[in-house]
Every structure is written in structure tokens, then in C-alpha cells.
Amino acid sequence: MGHFPTTLDYIGLNTPIGDEYEFQELAVEGAIPDDVQGSFFRATPDPVYPPYLEDGGAVLSGDGMISAFRLNDGKASFAIRYVATERHLAEAAAGRALFGKYRNPYTDRPEVAGVDRTVANTTPVWHAGRLLMTKEDGRPYQVDPTTLETRGRYDFGGKLKSQTVTAHVRVDPVSGELFFFGYEADGLASTKVAYCIANKDGDLISEQWFDAPYCAMMHDFTITEHYALFPIYPTTSDADRLRAGGDHWVHEMERDSWLGILPRYGDVSEMRWFKGPKGVSCYHMMNAFEDNEGRIHFDQCLSSVNAFPFIQRASGLNLPPDQAGGRLERWTVDLKDGSTAVTAQVIGPPGDFPVIPANKQGRPYDHGWMLTMNPQMKGPPVAGGPVGAMFNLLLRLDHTGKPPQALGLPPAHCFNEPVHVPASDPSHEGWLLTVVDHQIGPHDFHHALWIIDAGNLGAGPVAKITVPHRLRPQVHGWWVAATDLAGAV
Ligand SMILES: [Fe+2]
């Protein structure tokens, strides 16, 4: 079956592992807090077979794996399995890679024409008792939350029309409704976007389609109490380029960004578009909310160019990360004053993987957490993930003017995206769970799940739970409390 290339996509932390395994009782250093009862689900790409085409998007194309740390009564277990996507099964049957470049089916082997290409490797989403593995280029796959077995593609009981579903949904903390969208909803390089709502029971109650200003990578979006917000950044696709075997994404520095704002329960004809700066890029938003003056604030991990090296290369751009202009930026719009552009304000440092308490989704909020790079770091960052460098500083940012808190890691360590676990005591900020990777040799790593007091980062972890096996970098995760797992359907 050949060998994996020796590029950054496949070496060090990104070395393919390809094992399904589980450990019943993991070693725990410290004590798991009583509040932490449930499962931390994680999505991890891990290619089974070496690619047959050179492809810069390889890190994003790895077969999706679903894993779960199960934390109950002070004990921890871990299990990881592949998501049995159509693509995974087709390649397993052939014993080799059959799919070509990232999100370009014109580069696939002819025998897989029409086979679902998604690898379901981005976010485990929990809603209405269902666990869904998502990736924005296709529909989700439902996974059994206990066995991690794949049940099949999920289309909301046959109701969903969109061919795609985002990996970044938003759950309203009061109504329990699931808000989501799918871009390229009717095919490659399309401007069609499906905006969808499922009620708290998981029934799809609304699907409306609208046209984006251009076909853009729409990775994330936000809600507020009364609105849905759709950001458009100029990482764009083109049908002719795809047909010619080219890259799915090119970043266009001279193109405007946009923020579309729609009443949550309104008609898509009510969408209003507000212009943002040219050339900017963002993968994840921290939150959005309305204030007492009727303005809408939208907080995002923005950069001045798309941060992924393979997209920069495809675009004729090649900026080192320290020149990417990263910052947490707040865009504000006033729906009443007739303005047609956003007002921008920098409210935090460069970084990504923003996290907030689930009960603050779409509501005014005081603080959030995110990952960044320690400016006083000794030694190079750990190489890994799609950008090629992993974060090594966890921040608690306070939007009320209090100083930030930080937890830095020693050299050769890095963080994966944390999840937040609420505390039973409302005066306590809860807990952050994050996998920390430690490089101990050119090809050797130690991996542990750290549990951190979310309101006291400087105190360091209250528990470290070791996984005695290699782990590949996680994309996103989702915390499901034991009480919610009991309602699995
Ligand atoms: Fe993401």
C-alpha cells in the first residue's frame, strides 16, 4: 500500500496512527472533580492509506475518528474508532486510497464516482440525544455514543435538503434549539447556503436557502437571542478551477468580507449584508450578542490572511504566522442607524479555538477562553495540525476590563482545543478539559487529558489523565454530561 509522504502533514504529531483501541482504567494524577461526570467526545482525522496525489489539504482529509474520554466517579476510560463513512468503507474494501485532492471529486479514481466524499472528521455534535460526526463538505454521520459504532448518514429523518451541514452548529441555551447551516448546499462552488433550525427534540422545523455574496469557505457562524449571523471571508471556490483539477480554495486579498444578519425566525429575504475589511479570514467565533442599545456584537478570531499554509500556497501568498495579523476582533453593527458596514475593535490577542460557557451562547458574556502562542516561548512550537504549529498558551480573556489569566506550557508541549464543563456551584466558573501533547523524541509523544479550574488557570491542572498510546491532533470536541447521555436515542 506504499508509504506516507514525509511532509509536515504526516510526520511528528501528524504521523498517522490508524489504530482503534480502548483503555478501561486510565492512570489519574490528582483528582477528577465531582462536577466532571460525562463524556468528552473528540474528532480526530487519521488517514488509513497513503494518498495517491500530492495534496496540501491532506491534514483536513484524514479519515474521521471519534474518541471518548468517559469520566465517572473519579475514574477515566478512553476509546477511539473510525467513523464508517462511505469513503472509509470504499477505501477499506479496495485496500488503498481512492479519493484525490481536498474537496475536488474530479481528481478521484473513477470507481468511486458518486461515493460520498466526506470524512466526518471535524466536530462531534450532541443534540436531542444524538451524537453526530460532522464535516462541512457533507452531511453528518450518526454515531452510537456508547459503542462509538457508526449508524449511518444522518439527514433529519429524510427532511434535510442541503447536501452539506456545518461542523459549527449553535445550540440556544434557553430553547434547546439547534441552529445550523450548510454552504455549497446544492453542489461544488455554489453560492447556495441552507439555514436550518431543529427544535429541542431534534426535528428539523425550518430550512431556508439564500445566496451568499460569493462562494466562500463558511466554517462557523453565530446566533444572538434574536438573530443569526453569517460571516463571509474571501477564501473562495470556483467550479472551472475544480473541473480542471485545481484547488478547492484560494484566498483573495482584494475581496470584501461580509456579515449577513437575519432575524432568527425571519424569512431569508430579510437578510441584511454589512461590509467588513478586505482580505480577512477567520475560522472560529467566540460569541455574538445584542446590547441594550439594539446593537449586535460579533467576536471572532480574525487574521489578515487565511492561516492555512496550503491555502496560502494555492493563492500565491506565503506569510509566516507572525505576519498573519491575528487578533480577537469585535464587529459591531447598529441595525437602526442605516449603516452598511461593520465597526471593528480589537479585543484580544492572536489565537484560535475560542470557548465560552454553553449557557452564554448568543448572550452578553463576561469572559471566554482561547488558545494562543506564548510570546516568551523557549524553543520552537510543536509541529502539528493543519497550520503546522500547535498552540502552547491557554488564556482566559475578560471582556469587562479585568486582566487576562494564562496557563503556559513548558517547551515541547502543546494544547488541543479545550471543552468547558459547568460547575454545580454557580459561583464557580467550571472546568476546562484539554489534551496536552508532550514531545519526548523525534517520533515519540506523551499524551494526557488535563482538567483545569476555568477560573484559576494559573493554578495548573487539578488532574492529569494519561493515555498510554499515540494520539493525533484533535480538531474539535464536545462535552456531554452523564445526565444528558442517559437520554441518548
Ligand atoms: Fe472548526
Residues whose N, C-alpha, C, O or C-beta is under 5 A from the ligand:
A	BS01	LIG	Y283
